[in-house]
């Protein structure tokens, strides 16, 4: 491939991709490349690929430079992040806090968890009467928080590079008697896209990672003190993780498009296009109809949807108009009106 990059076909694929390749950079394992979608469902195009970076590489300070090398050598374009995990290790008091939270009853509840995410405990140790791990959210949700015994997990996974990373940063693994607990935030693609101005290179900045972690926990992995107020909005937030003391910020989110009325707006836009092409709207009122349609497209963020559908509509209704011997919207159908609505819209790159 050039630039020290080598691809090795594994002879198998994934449920979504036909072929998987081990990726090596200068003789060292970089990750896995999944290519050739089994179907074009779920928005996958024929040239779509998924690149998974090996976990060990993410504990180095050169993973991003290596990623750029691989991407350039393979002729790839990074479109989005499908999954991102961020971990905080050594906050062992959190497992104690969650055990106390779990043991509350309604009549003596002192701590409330904000949000609607599911709270679930692991297996109860009948000797200590404690739980060793907790999860907030489900495995299929756009984000999930896991709190678990990382020392115990390392005994099974044999990830020696993590212990070396701990030692280099002054974190001691005391073994079963004094384990290290991990608080891990897992974000899927949709949750990542909600962060305004997100860019992969920012993940090399530890302060941005901490900001991102705080943003993911906001109103999700957040607890309040119920004493004094029954209204959750007035209850004091318990700073379980010292975000304020360490200067972590809440990142701005991308404004969500309106969803209520979105389907009706699509139907109205489609009908307006049809009526204009078939010359069913008088020429004097076409500018007004186009203005209403553009307002609907802007309000519900339908530009991408419109850019995909409009060429097919113009072709279909144009043929229908020809068969019926009708003029094609006085010029509005294919050119000066409908297409002008998409002026300035830049579709996402392929």
C-alpha positions in Angstrom: 0.0 0.0 0.0 2.9 2.3 0.5 4.0 4.4 3.5 4.8 1.2 5.4 1.1 0.0 5.3 0.3 -3.6 4.6 -3.2 -5.2 4.4 -3.7 -8.9 5.2 -7.0 -10.5 4.2 -8.4 -12.5 7.1 -10.6 -14.7 4.9 -13.7 -13.7 6.6 -15.9 -10.6 7.2 -18.5 -9.2 9.6 -22.3 -9.3 9.6 -22.3 -6.0 7.7 -19.0 -6.3 5.6 -17.9 -9.2 3.4 -14.2 -8.8 3.9 -11.9 -8.0 6.8 -8.2 -7.1 6.6 -5.6 -6.9 9.3 -3.8 -3.5 8.9 0.0 -3.3 9.7 2.0 -0.2 9.9 5.8 -0.6 9.7 5.3 -4.3 10.7 3.2 -3.5 13.8 -0.5 -4.2 14.0 -2.5 -1.0 13.6 -6.1 -2.3 13.4 -8.7 -3.9 11.2 -10.3 -2.7 8.0 -13.8 -4.0 7.1 -14.8 -3.5 3.5 -17.4 -4.4 0.8 -20.8 -4.0 2.4 -23.1 -7.0 2.2 -26.0 -4.7 1.3 -26.4 -1.0 0.9 -28.9 -0.7 3.8 -28.4 1.6 6.7 -26.9 4.2 4.5 -23.8 2.2 3.5 -22.5 2.9 0.0 -20.6 0.3 -2.0 -17.2 2.0 -1.2 -18.0 2.3 2.5 -15.4 0.9 4.9 -15.0 0.7 8.6 -11.6 1.1 10.3 -11.1 -0.2 13.8 -8.0 1.0 15.6 -6.4 -1.6 18.0 -6.9 -0.6 21.6 -3.2 -0.9 22.4 -2.4 1.9 19.9 -4.8 4.3 21.6 -2.6 4.2 24.7 0.3 5.8 22.8 0.9 9.4 21.9 1.3 8.8 18.2 -2.0 7.0 17.3 -3.4 10.0 15.4 -0.3 10.4 13.3 -0.4 6.7 12.5 -4.1 7.0 11.6 -3.3 9.8 9.1 -0.6 7.6 7.5 -2.9 4.6 7.1 -5.8 6.7 5.8 -3.6 8.4 3.2 -1.9 5.2 2.1 -5.3 3.4 1.7 -6.9 6.4 -0.1 -9.6 6.7 2.6 -11.8 9.6 3.7 -12.8 9.7 7.4 -16.5 10.5 7.4 -17.5 9.8 11.0 -16.8 8.0 14.2 -19.0 4.9 14.8 -17.9 4.3 18.4 -15.8 6.2 20.9 -14.8 4.9 24.4 -13.4 7.3 27.1 -12.3 5.9 30.4 -11.4 7.3 33.9 -9.4 4.9 36.1 -8.8 5.0 39.8 -12.0 6.7 41.0 -12.7 3.8 43.3 -15.0 5.7 45.6 -17.6 5.7 42.8 -18.2 2.0 43.1 -18.9 2.6 46.9 -21.3 5.4 46.0 -23.2 3.3 43.5 -23.5 0.4 46.0 -25.1 2.8 48.5 -27.4 4.3 45.9 -28.5 0.7 44.9 -29.5 -0.1 48.5 -31.9 2.8 48.9 -35.6 2.4 49.6 -38.3 4.8 48.6 -39.0 5.9 52.1 -35.3 6.8 52.9 -34.1 7.9 49.5 -31.4 10.5 49.8 -29.9 10.4 46.3 -31.7 10.7 42.9 -30.2 9.9 39.5 -31.1 12.4 36.8 -32.4 11.4 33.4 -34.3 8.3 32.2 -31.4 6.0 31.5 -31.7 2.4 32.9 -29.6 1.7 36.0 -28.5 -1.9 36.4 -26.2 -3.7 38.8 -24.1 -6.7 38.1 -23.9 -9.9 40.1 -24.2 -9.6 43.9 -21.2 -10.9 45.9 -23.0 -12.8 48.6 -19.9 -12.6 50.9 -19.4 -8.8 50.8 -23.0 -8.0 49.8 -21.6 -5.6 47.2 -21.9 -5.3 43.4 -18.7 -5.2 41.4 -20.0 -3.4 38.4 -22.9 -1.1 37.3 -24.2 0.1 34.0 -26.2 3.2 33.1 -28.0 2.8 29.8 -28.3 -0.2 27.6 -25.9 -1.8 25.2 -28.0 -0.7 22.2 -28.4 2.9 23.4 -26.4 5.8 21.8 -24.3 6.1 25.0 -23.6 4.0 28.0 -21.7 4.3 31.3 -20.0 1.3 32.8 -18.3 1.2 36.2 -16.4 -2.0 36.8 -13.3 -3.7 38.3 -10.6 -3.2 35.7 -8.0 -5.2 37.6 -10.2 -8.3 37.4 -10.9 -7.7 33.7 -7.2 -7.5 33.0 -6.7 -10.9 34.6 -8.8 -12.3 31.7 -7.8 -10.1 28.9 -4.1 -9.9 29.5 -3.7 -6.3 28.4 -0.3 -5.6 29.8 0.0 -2.3 28.1 -2.8 -0.9 30.3 -0.8 -1.7 33.5 2.3 -0.1 32.0 0.2 3.0 31.2 -1.0 3.1 34.8 2.5 2.8 36.2 3.7 5.6 33.9 1.0 7.9 35.3 1.4 7.0 39.0 -1.6 4.7 39.3 -0.8 1.5 41.2 -2.6 -1.8 40.6 -2.9 -3.4 44.0 -4.3 -6.7 42.7 -7.5 -8.3 44.1 -6.9 -6.7 47.5 -6.8 -3.2 46.1 -8.2 -3.2 42.5 -8.5 -0.3 40.1 -12.0 0.6 39.1 -12.8 2.1 35.8 -15.6 4.5 34.8 -16.1 4.2 31.0 -18.2 6.2 28.7 -19.2 4.6 25.4 -20.6 6.8 22.7 -22.0 5.6 19.4 -21.9 7.6 16.2 -25.2 9.5 16.8 -24.0 10.7 20.2 -20.7 11.8 18.8 -22.3 13.7 15.9 -24.4 15.7 18.5 -21.2 17.4 19.7 -20.7 20.6 17.8 -17.5 21.0 15.9 -16.3 17.5 16.8 -13.1 16.5 15.0 -11.0 13.4 15.4 -7.7 15.3 15.9 -9.2 16.9 19.1 -9.1 13.5 20.7 -5.4 14.0 21.2 -6.2 16.8 23.6 -6.8 15.4 27.1 -8.7 18.5 28.2 -11.1 18.0 25.2 -11.5 14.3 26.2 -12.4 15.4 29.8 -14.9 18.0 28.4 -16.4 15.3 26.2 -16.7 13.0 29.2 -18.5 15.6 31.2 -20.8 16.4 28.3 -21.7 12.7 28.0 -22.4 12.5 31.7 -24.6 15.6 31.8 -28.2 14.7 32.9 -27.2 11.1 32.3 -24.7 9.9 34.9 -25.5 12.7 37.3 -27.0 12.5 40.8 -28.7 15.0 43.1 -29.2 15.3 46.9 -33.0 15.0 47.6 -32.9 16.5 51.0 -34.5 19.9 51.2 -36.3 19.9 47.9 -38.7 17.5 46.2 -38.3 19.2 42.8 -35.3 17.7 41.1 -34.5 20.9 39.3 -33.9 22.6 42.7 -31.8 19.7 44.2 -28.1 20.2 44.6 -26.0 18.2 42.1 -23.5 15.8 43.7 -20.2 16.3 42.0 -19.3 12.6 41.8 -16.5 13.4 39.4 -14.5 16.6 40.1 -15.3 18.2 36.7 -15.5 21.8 38.1 -12.3 21.5 40.1 -10.4 20.2 37.1 -11.9 22.8 34.7 -14.0 20.5 32.5 -16.5 22.3 30.3 -19.8 21.3 28.8 -19.4 21.2 25.0 -22.0 22.8 22.8 -24.4 20.4 21.1 -25.6 20.6 17.5 -29.2 21.9 17.5 -31.6 19.0 16.8 -33.9 19.5 13.9 -37.7 19.5 14.6 -39.3 16.1 14.3 -42.9 16.9 15.0 -44.5 17.5 11.7 -41.5 16.3 9.7 -43.5 13.7 7.8 -46.3 16.1 6.9 -43.7 18.7 5.7 -42.1 16.1 3.4 -45.5 15.3 2.0 -46.3 19.0 1.4 -42.9 19.5 -0.3 -43.4 16.5 -2.6 -46.9 17.7 -3.5 -45.7 21.2 -4.3 -43.0 19.9 -6.6 -45.6 17.7 -8.4 -48.1 20.6 -8.8 -45.4 23.0 -10.1 -44.0 20.5 -12.7 -47.5 19.6 -13.9 -48.4 23.3 -14.1 -51.2 22.9 -11.6 -50.1 26.1 -9.6 -50.8 29.4 -11.4 -47.7 31.2 -12.5 -48.6 34.2 -10.4 -48.7 32.2 -7.1 -45.6 30.0 -7.8 -43.1 32.3 -6.0 -45.3 32.2 -2.9 -45.6 28.3 -3.1 -41.8 28.1 -3.5 -41.3 30.3 -0.5 -43.6 28.2 1.7 -41.8 25.1 0.5 -38.4 26.5 1.2 -39.5 27.5 4.7 -40.6 23.9 5.4 -37.3 22.6 4.1 -35.3 24.9 6.4 -37.5 24.4 9.5 -37.2 20.6 9.3 -33.7 20.4 7.9 -34.8 18.6 4.7 -32.0 19.8 2.4 -30.2 16.4 2.1 -33.5 14.6 1.7 -34.6 17.1 -1.0 -31.3 16.9 -2.9 -31.8 13.1 -3.2 -35.4 13.1 -4.2 -35.8 16.2 -6.4 -34.0 14.8 -9.6 -36.2 11.7 -9.6 -39.4 13.8 -9.1 -38.4 16.1 -11.9 -37.8 13.1 -14.2 -41.0 11.3 -13.2 -43.4 14.2 -13.3 -41.7 15.7 -16.4 -42.5 12.5 -18.3 -46.0 12.5 -17.0 -46.5 16.1 -18.2 -45.1 15.2 -21.7 -47.5 12.2 -22.0 -50.4 14.5 -21.1 -49.3 17.2 -23.5 -48.9 19.7 -20.6 -46.3 22.4 -20.3 -43.7 21.6 -17.7 -44.4 24.2 -15.0 -43.6 27.2 -17.1 -39.9 26.6 -16.7 -40.1 26.2 -12.9 -40.1 22.4 -13.0 -36.5 21.6 -13.8 -34.6 24.8 -13.5 -35.4 28.3 -12.3 -37.5 27.7 -9.2 -37.1 24.2 -7.7 -33.4 23.9 -8.2 -32.8 27.4 -6.8 -34.0 26.2 -3.5 -30.9 24.0 -3.2 -28.5 26.8 -4.0 -25.9 27.1 -1.3 -26.6 23.6 0.0 -23.4 21.5 0.1 -24.2 17.7 0.2 -21.9 15.6 2.5 -18.9 14.2 0.7 -19.1 10.6 -0.6 
